Amino acid sequence: MFWLIAHPRLLFLVLLFGLMLVVEVGLRLRQFVELSLQFKHEERQPLIESARDGLSVLLSLLLGFSLPMALPHYEQRRQLVVDEANAIATVDQRAQMLPEPFRDKILQSLREYVDARIEFAKGRLDEPALLATIDRAMHLQNEMWQQTVLLVQQDPNVVTPIFVQALGALPDLIEQRLAADEKLVPAAIWLVLILISVLTCLAVGYSMRRRLLLAMFVLPLTVAIVLSLVSELGYPRTGFVRVEQRSMERLRLDLNTEVAPRK
């Protein structure tokens, strides 16, 4: 089930048709009770509708609180992209003041590092390609550190400390972005949302005196839209809603422009 939650488009279809089927099951259960057990619901219809309305209100509250739970995770991922782009830009600015040959080697590694971080955003969690982009970024960090160590040993200057400080911020941002991708809506909350949705649809079907297609369609569609949107925000690598990489793309363009006159 949790694999399905990570794929919003498929989740939408499963919820829509699955909950419509639950409404139909509720309707057929009422018909079975009335025909087979000769049990009339007319006297108890207000109680049935009251239970249906109570579940509908509870479901509405849960759906209303589910979006605010997922949205901050998405906003955090977006902000971390901007923070990392700014941190890399600071490294670039300070690397410009380093002596040769350290300057060119570090800037070359930095351009490759930006490419690796953009590829990280295109990958998917738990896939080898994603881990490969992280390994590539860490390898490039190590290359820049090695060049910095040689610089300190051979030609220390007043720029070196502030450059080391800027370079030291990059590993933290790798871990922060990975941790933000792993920050999801808890599985227990998803279980409760789906369970209450099923019970509400079952109550809606059981409260119907006859089959009404609009009534059978509206609630499942509403639930499917909201929960698939929560999934989109919680799993931005697998749906339509993606964390924009415009800051990183602009940074890559700027870094490539810096070396263009040399070609």
N, C-alpha and C positions, 0 to 999 in steps of 0.2 A: 504494500500500500504506500509506503514512504517513497519508493521509487517513483510511483505515479504522482505523488505530490510535487516532486522535483521537475515534472514536465507539464507546465501549465496548460498547453493546448490539449493534450490528451486528457488531463484532469477535467477540463471543461466539458468535453464530450462525455466522459464516463459519469460525471456528476449529473449532467442534464438528462441523459437517458436512464441512468440508474435511479434517480429520484422520481422521474416520471413513472418508472416501473413500480416504485414503492407506493405512489399515489394510487396506481391501478390495483395493486395488491390490497390496499386499504379498502377501496371500493368493493372489490370482489369478496373480501372478508365480511363486509357488512351484508352483502347479498347472500352469502353462504349462511350467515347467522340467521337472517330473516327467513330464508326458504327452508333450510334444513332443521333449524331448531324452533321455527315458528315464534321467533322472538321479535317483537315490534319495538322500534327505536323511537317512536314518536314521543312517548312520554319522557324519554331520557335524552331527546335531541338537544335541549338546552345545555345539559351537562356535557354532552359530547362536544358541542360547539365551544363551551367554556374552556374545556381542556385544550381544544385546538387553538383557541385564541391565546391562552396562556403560553403554550409552546411557541406560538408564532412570535409573541413579545419577547420571550427568552431568546429565541433564535435571532431576532433583530438586534438585541443588545449584544449578543456574542459576535455577530457579524460586524456590528459597529465598532467593537473594541479590537477586532482582529486586524483591521487596516492600520490603526495607530501603532500596533505592535510591529508590523512589518516595515512601515515607512521609514522609521529612524534607521533601520539597518541599511536600507537603500541609500538614504542621505549620507550616512557615514562612509559608505563605499565611494560615493561621488566626491566627498570632501577629501578623502585620502588620496585620490588620484591627483587632485589639485595640490595637496601638500607635497606629494612626491615630486610632481613636476617642478614646484618651486624649489625644493631641496636640490634637485639635479641641476637646475639653472644656477643656483648658488655655487655648486661645485664647479660648473663651467666657468662662471665669472672669475672665481678665484684661481682656477687652473690657468687662465689666460696670463696671469702674472708670474707663473713659474718659469724657470730657465729651461732652455733646451738641453738635452733631448727629452727631458721628462714631460714637458708641456705637450708635445705632439703625441707621445705615447698614451698619456692619460686622457687626452681629448678623444683619441681614436677609440679607446676602451669605453669612454663615456657615451659616444654615439652608438656603439654596439649595445651598451647597457640599456639605453632608451628603447632600442628595437626589441630587446628581450622583455622589457616591462610592458610594452604594448602587446606583444605576443601573449604575455601572461593573461591579459584581459580577454583575449579571444579564446583561450582554452576553457576546459570544463573541469570542475572539481573531480578528484579521484581518477583523473586520466593521466597516463604517462606523459603526454605532451605538456600538461600543466606543470608537472614536477620537473620536466626537462627545462622549461623556461626559467624556473626558480634556480635550478642548478647552474644554468648559463649565466644568470645575473650574479649569483654568488661567485662564480669563477671570475667574472669580469671585475667584481669588487676586489677580489684577491689580487688580481693583476695591478689594479690601481694602488692598492696598499703596498705592494712590493716596490712599485716605482716611487711611492712616497717614502718608504724606508730608505731606499737608495739615495733619494734626494736629501733626506735628513743627515745621512752619513757622509755624503760627498759635498753637498753645497747647501747647507742650511741658511735660511734667510728669514726675514720678518714675516713673509707671506705664509711660510710653512705652517705655523700653528693654526691660523684661521682656516687654511685649506684642510688640514687634518680634522678640524672640528666639523666642517661642512661634509667631508667625506664620511665621517663617523655616523652621520644621521641616516645614511642610506640603508644599512642592514635593519635598523629598527622599522623603517617604513615597509620593507618586504614582509616582515612578520606581522605588522599591523594590518596590511591589506589581506594577507592570507587569513588572519584571525577574523577579519570582518567578513570575508567570504564564508567562513565556517559558522558565523553567528546567524542562526535560523530560528524561526518560530518553533518552540518545543513540540515534540511529537505528541505529548499528552494533550496539548491544546488542539492540535489537528484532530485527534481522536474524538475529543468532546464536540468539536464543531460538526464533524461528520455524523456522529451519533445523534445529536440533537436535530440535525437536518433530516435524518432518516425518520426519527420519531415524529417530527412535525409533519412531514409529507404523509406518513402513515395516518396520522390523525386527520389531515385534510381529506384524504381519500375516504376514510371511514365516516366522516361527517357528511359526505355528499349523498344526496338521495338518488341521483342519477349521474351519468357520466357527462361532464362538461369539459370540453377540450381546453378551453381557455383557463379554467381553474386548475386543471391538471398540468398546465404548461408554465404558468406565471411563476409560481414559487420555485420549482426546480431551476428555471432559467435564472431567477434572481440569485439563488444560492450559488449556482455554477459560475455566474459572472463575478460575484464578490470573492469567492474562494480561489478562483483562478487568478484574479488580480492579486490576492495575497501571495499566491505562489509565484507570480511574476516578480513581485517586489522582493520576496525572500530568496528566490533562485534566479538572479539576473543573468546567469550564463545559459539558461535553457529556454527562455521565453522570448517574447517580443521586446520587453522592457530591458534594455541593456544600460550598464553604467557607461556614460559617455567618456571618451578618451580624448576630447578636444584639446585639453591642456597638454597632454603628452604629444599629441600630433603636432601642435604648434611648436612645442619645444624641439621635436625632431627636425622640423623644417628650419628652425633657427640654427640648430647645430650644423645641419648640412649646408646652410647658407654661409656659415662662417668659413668653411673650407672651399667653397665654390671658386673664389678668386684664385686659389692656388692651382687649380686644375689647368 
